[in-house]
Amino acid sequence: MVGEGEVDVQRPSGQAVPAAAHRSSRGRRVAGNLALSLLSILLTLGILEGVMRLVYQPLLGGKEGTPWPQLDDWADYSPPPNRFGHREEDITGDLLSDEVIRILFLGDSFTFGSRVPRGGDRFSDLLEVRLNERAEVAGGGRRYHIYNAGVRSSNPRHWVKTFDMLLGAYRPDDVFAIFFLRSGTDLQTSLIFHQEILREIEARYDGLLYRFSRVYRYFAERMILREFSEYYQGELSRAYLDEEASRSQWQVEKEHLKTLHEKCRMEGIDFHLIIFPLLYSLEDYPFYAVEDEIIRFAREEGIPVYSLTPGFVGKKARTLWIAKNDPVSY
């Protein structure tokens, strides 16, 4: 007999199995399946953790004391520095010929070519090759030479001194100031220079999982870098667009750009300002207002200004980074 609402489950032999026993058996099967699923998940996570420990190197130092990547030195580069301290061959008499159109590039690490060991791979060298190819096709008698005077972490105030130093030695026909968006501020781009703020953000994620799990660490570090990117974006925008106190460095650098423009004008040299975008969120670029401010200043001063941003918009920023510690964005 079974209780009301219960039915017997027939065995193959025809004997009835109590419904309660059937439910108990089904419950054990469900519990077993859940335990098996949980075991599979744990096993998968364990394998993933093992693989990550072999292949993933933490981006941030954290409590493990992982050393931060340092800036590369001159030993990594060719050509070696010349007597002016630039990645260029020495200036020789043949370059001063009237048959050579001399172009001087001023700028920071992007112009210098940080993490680009072979000088011939820099955009200035590639541009020189292309200009000469076009000149040859056109049958022109003159050739182009580009002197790359990029100096890491430099700003327009440094470029004025570089121009003065090279004016008599190189006698440029054109000067291009490659203005990376940080050039009008006292901010740096490489993560090397922002360890303090990164540590502050990192402290909010710190714990046993962060210290010992590479899987958790992988995702946590990306959240940390994303938070840092938002912080840096705000700092950069304020440096150009906020109240006067926040824009003090921009005011200083504007004066040096005006000085460069005036020095070139007095020497009969064409001066140009080239805006190099921050390689961040290029699918929805957040710095158009900053560029508008730079362009407004240049046009007011009669400085020809060009933005390279349209050539980068829509690209994946990460595919353009050379070293993991260089970008200030993620």
C-alpha positions as semicolon CSV with decimal commas, in nm:
position;residue;x (nm);y (nm);z (nm)
1;M;0,000;0,000;0,000
2;V;0,112;0,359;-0,063
3;G;-0,019;0,680;0,075
4;E;-0,271;0,897;-0,098
5;G;-0,121;1,075;-0,397
6;E;0,171;0,830;-0,417
7;V;0,217;0,570;-0,687
8;D;0,426;0,265;-0,708
9;V;0,709;0,254;-0,960
10;Q;0,721;-0,083;-1,127
11;R;1,051;-0,270;-1,142
12;P;1,116;-0,478;-1,450
13;S;1,016;-0,784;-1,250
14;G;0,681;-0,627;-1,184
15;Q;0,750;-0,553;-0,816
16;A;0,651;-0,205;-0,703
17;V;0,911;0,044;-0,576
18;P;0,786;0,283;-0,311
19;A;0,763;0,641;-0,444
20;A;0,959;0,775;-0,148
21;A;1,249;0,546;-0,231
22;H;1,233;0,657;-0,593
23;R;1,247;1,023;-0,490
24;S;1,541;0,948;-0,263
25;S;1,723;0,775;-0,548
26;R;1,654;1,066;-0,781
27;G;1,776;1,311;-0,516
28;R;2,100;1,118;-0,483
29;R;2,146;1,129;-0,859
30;V;2,087;1,505;-0,864
31;A;2,328;1,556;-0,575
32;G;2,582;1,337;-0,748
33;N;2,548;1,534;-1,071
34;L;2,589;1,862;-0,883
35;A;2,895;1,731;-0,703
36;L;3,040;1,613;-1,034
37;S;2,972;1,952;-1,193
38;L;3,132;2,130;-0,899
39;L;3,432;1,901;-0,917
40;S;3,463;1,968;-1,290
41;I;3,451;2,343;-1,231
42;L;3,713;2,322;-0,958
43;L;3,931;2,101;-1,175
44;T;3,899;2,344;-1,466
45;L;3,985;2,638;-1,243
46;G;4,280;2,445;-1,104
47;I;4,411;2,373;-1,452
48;L;4,353;2,735;-1,555
49;E;4,533;2,856;-1,244
50;G;4,826;2,628;-1,320
51;V;4,849;2,751;-1,678
52;M;4,825;3,115;-1,569
53;R;5,107;3,063;-1,319
54;L;5,324;2,944;-1,606
55;V;5,239;3,212;-1,862
56;Y;5,103;3,522;-1,686
57;Q;5,342;3,778;-1,548
58;P;5,169;4,036;-1,323
59;L;5,161;4,385;-1,469
60;L;5,179;4,554;-1,131
61;G;5,428;4,508;-0,851
62;G;5,184;4,445;-0,566
63;K;5,297;4,269;-0,251
64;E;5,512;4,027;-0,444
65;G;5,768;4,296;-0,512
66;T;5,772;4,228;-0,887
67;P;6,016;4,484;-1,028
68;W;5,870;4,746;-1,254
69;P;6,004;4,753;-1,610
70;Q;6,255;5,031;-1,644
71;L;6,311;5,266;-1,934
72;D;6,544;5,125;-2,194
73;D;6,887;5,280;-2,235
74;W;7,102;5,386;-2,526
75;A;7,251;5,039;-2,559
76;D;6,916;4,925;-2,703
77;Y;6,922;5,170;-2,990
78;S;7,080;5,240;-3,323
79;P;7,218;5,470;-3,433
80;P;7,400;5,566;-3,112
81;P;7,365;5,924;-2,986
82;N;7,551;6,189;-3,180
83;R;7,730;6,489;-3,029
84;F;7,395;6,659;-2,966
85;G;7,256;6,356;-2,786
86;H;7,008;6,259;-3,059
87;R;6,948;5,929;-3,239
88;E;7,097;6,060;-3,559
89;E;7,421;6,032;-3,751
90;D;7,652;6,329;-3,708
91;I;7,567;6,630;-3,920
92;T;7,811;6,641;-4,212
93;G;7,884;6,902;-4,473
94;D;7,691;6,727;-4,749
95;L;7,368;6,772;-4,550
96;L;7,415;7,149;-4,560
97;S;7,410;7,156;-4,938
98;D;7,144;7,358;-5,119
99;E;7,042;7,030;-5,282
100;V;6,907;6,904;-4,948
101;I;6,575;7,007;-4,795
102;R;6,637;6,980;-4,421
103;I;6,344;6,907;-4,189
104;L;6,378;6,918;-3,812
105;F;6,144;6,713;-3,592
106;L;6,103;6,815;-3,227
107;G;5,913;6,598;-2,982
108;D;5,910;6,358;-2,692
109;S;5,942;5,978;-2,664
110;F;5,699;5,914;-2,951
111;T;5,925;6,114;-3,180
112;F;6,241;5,972;-3,022
113;G;6,109;5,622;-3,087
114;S;6,108;5,463;-2,742
115;R;6,106;5,084;-2,769
116;V;6,189;5,108;-3,140
117;P;6,549;4,983;-3,139
118;R;6,632;5,038;-3,506
119;G;6,628;5,403;-3,597
120;G;6,518;5,332;-3,951
121;D;6,181;5,207;-3,822
122;R;6,077;5,540;-3,669
123;F;5,807;5,738;-3,845
124;S;6,053;6,022;-3,918
125;D;6,287;5,785;-4,104
126;L;6,002;5,619;-4,291
127;L;5,872;5,959;-4,393
128;E;6,216;6,060;-4,520
129;V;6,228;5,749;-4,739
130;R;5,882;5,816;-4,880
131;L;5,956;6,182;-4,954
132;N;6,271;6,090;-5,143
133;E;6,091;5,818;-5,337
134;R;5,829;6,069;-5,447
135;A;6,096;6,324;-5,534
136;E;6,274;6,069;-5,747
137;V;5,954;5,976;-5,931
138;A;5,884;6,345;-5,990
139;G;6,234;6,390;-6,129
140;G;6,329;6,656;-5,875
141;G;6,693;6,732;-5,818
142;R;6,673;6,797;-5,444
143;R;6,654;6,533;-5,174
144;Y;6,503;6,539;-4,826
145;H;6,669;6,482;-4,492
146;I;6,480;6,458;-4,163
147;Y;6,668;6,515;-3,840
148;N;6,487;6,355;-3,547
149;A;6,561;6,556;-3,232
150;G;6,305;6,378;-3,017
151;V;6,393;6,360;-2,647
152;R;6,206;6,141;-2,403
153;S;5,979;6,322;-2,153
154;S;6,049;6,658;-2,316
155;N;5,809;6,950;-2,361
156;P;5,811;7,267;-2,575
157;R;6,030;7,441;-2,316
158;H;6,298;7,182;-2,396
159;W;6,238;7,206;-2,769
160;V;6,333;7,575;-2,770
161;K;6,681;7,485;-2,640
162;T;6,711;7,205;-2,894
163;F;6,618;7,440;-3,176
164;D;6,876;7,696;-3,063
165;M;7,142;7,424;-3,044
166;L;7,072;7,289;-3,394
167;L;6,992;7,611;-3,577
168;G;7,348;7,687;-3,686
169;A;7,462;7,326;-3,710
170;Y;7,173;7,189;-3,916
171;R;7,008;7,499;-4,066
172;P;6,657;7,348;-4,107
173;D;6,423;7,460;-4,382
174;D;6,115;7,337;-4,192
175;V;6,048;7,261;-3,827
176;F;5,774;7,024;-3,713
177;A;5,684;7,012;-3,344
178;I;5,526;6,671;-3,281
179;F;5,288;6,761;-3,001
180;F;5,175;6,452;-2,810
181;L;4,876;6,538;-2,591
182;R;5,082;6,527;-2,273
183;S;5,329;6,780;-2,414
184;G;5,130;7,074;-2,278
185;T;5,115;6,930;-1,927
186;D;5,345;6,800;-1,655
187;L;5,197;6,450;-1,691
188;Q;5,392;6,147;-1,806
189;T;5,257;5,860;-2,015
190;S;5,447;5,549;-1,910
191;L;5,307;5,357;-1,614
192;I;5,658;5,371;-1,466
193;F;5,590;5,730;-1,362
194;H;5,254;5,662;-1,195
195;Q;5,334;5,395;-0,941
196;E;5,200;5,591;-0,644
197;I;4,846;5,636;-0,778
198;L;4,849;5,280;-0,913
199;R;4,940;5,153;-0,567
200;E;4,647;5,345;-0,418
201;I;4,404;5,185;-0,662
202;E;4,569;4,845;-0,627
203;A;4,523;4,853;-0,248
204;R;4,145;4,832;-0,296
205;Y;4,185;4,496;-0,470
206;D;4,459;4,356;-0,251
207;G;4,387;4,036;-0,058
208;L;4,462;3,665;-0,054
209;L;4,310;3,604;-0,396
210;Y;4,500;3,895;-0,547
211;R;4,828;3,775;-0,399
212;F;4,799;3,406;-0,472
213;S;4,558;3,354;-0,763
214;R;4,688;3,436;-1,108
215;V;4,337;3,401;-1,255
216;Y;4,193;3,658;-1,015
217;R;4,503;3,875;-1,053
218;Y;4,461;3,882;-1,431
219;F;4,112;4,032;-1,413
220;A;4,182;4,252;-1,111
221;E;4,480;4,418;-1,278
222;R;4,270;4,505;-1,578
223;M;4,015;4,669;-1,351
224;I;4,296;4,861;-1,178
225;L;4,434;4,983;-1,510
226;R;4,087;5,079;-1,628
227;E;4,036;5,288;-1,315
228;F;4,377;5,446;-1,367
229;S;4,287;5,526;-1,728
230;E;3,977;5,713;-1,612
231;Y;4,188;5,903;-1,359
232;Y;4,448;5,995;-1,622
233;Q;4,184;6,098;-1,873
234;G;4,040;6,338;-1,617
235;E;4,382;6,480;-1,527
236;L;4,473;6,537;-1,891
237;S;4,145;6,708;-1,971
238;R;4,168;6,934;-1,665
239;A;4,523;7,034;-1,763
240;Y;4,384;7,200;-2,077
241;L;4,021;7,278;-2,005
242;D;3,974;7,336;-1,632
243;E;4,019;7,650;-1,424
244;E;4,330;7,864;-1,461
245;A;4,527;7,695;-1,182
246;S;4,491;7,354;-1,345
247;R;4,603;7,493;-1,681
248;S;4,919;7,666;-1,555
249;Q;5,157;7,425;-1,731
250;W;4,967;7,460;-2,057
251;Q;5,005;7,838;-2,030
252;V;5,381;7,793;-1,988
253;E;5,413;7,555;-2,284
254;K;5,205;7,783;-2,506
255;E;5,457;8,060;-2,449
256;H;5,740;7,831;-2,554
257;L;5,553;7,728;-2,868
258;K;5,505;8,095;-2,949
259;T;5,877;8,147;-2,893
260;L;5,959;7,862;-3,132
261;H;5,724;8,004;-3,392
262;E;5,879;8,350;-3,362
263;K;6,236;8,219;-3,380
264;C;6,150;8,026;-3,695
265;R;5,978;8,328;-3,849
266;M;6,284;8,544;-3,790
267;E;6,505;8,284;-3,961
268;G;6,268;8,236;-4,255
269;I;6,186;7,880;-4,143
270;D;5,836;7,733;-4,172
271;F;5,708;7,611;-3,835
272;H;5,430;7,351;-3,802
273;L;5,249;7,196;-3,506
274;I;5,148;6,828;-3,541
275;I;4,906;6,684;-3,285
276;F;4,974;6,321;-3,193
277;P;4,673;6,161;-3,019
278;L;4,675;5,969;-2,696
279;L;4,636;5,603;-2,794
280;Y;4,334;5,544;-2,576
281;S;3,972;5,454;-2,650
282;L;4,012;5,525;-3,020
283;E;3,671;5,377;-3,095
284;D;3,511;5,660;-2,892
285;Y;3,792;5,913;-2,861
286;P;3,750;6,129;-2,547
287;F;4,003;6,405;-2,620
288;Y;3,851;6,603;-2,904
289;A;3,788;6,898;-2,671
290;V;4,156;6,895;-2,571
291;E;4,263;6,894;-2,935
292;D;4,020;7,176;-3,009
293;E;4,191;7,385;-2,741
294;I;4,536;7,318;-2,891
295;I;4,410;7,394;-3,243
296;R;4,241;7,714;-3,123
297;F;4,567;7,836;-2,971
298;A;4,771;7,751;-3,282
299;R;4,533;7,925;-3,520
300;E;4,523;8,236;-3,303
301;E;4,903;8,249;-3,327
302;G;4,906;8,182;-3,702
303;I;5,077;7,844;-3,655
304;P;4,986;7,581;-3,916
305;V;4,844;7,290;-3,717
306;Y;4,750;6,936;-3,820
307;S;4,600;6,651;-3,619
308;L;4,699;6,290;-3,682
309;T;4,395;6,168;-3,487
310;P;4,172;6,094;-3,791
311;G;4,428;5,833;-3,901
312;F;4,395;5,650;-3,569
313;V;4,025;5,679;-3,486
314;G;3,844;5,346;-3,501
315;K;4,154;5,136;-3,445
316;K;4,209;4,912;-3,143
317;A;4,440;5,109;-2,916
318;R;4,603;4,800;-2,767
319;T;4,725;4,688;-3,109
320;L;4,929;5,009;-3,131
321;W;5,112;4,974;-2,799
322;I;5,475;4,866;-2,814
323;A;5,551;4,789;-2,447
324;K;5,314;4,679;-2,171
325;N;5,432;4,952;-1,934
326;D;5,402;5,234;-2,187
327;P;5,028;5,302;-2,218
328;V;4,838;5,493;-1,955
329;S;4,519;5,332;-2,070
330;Y;4,360;4,991;-2,080
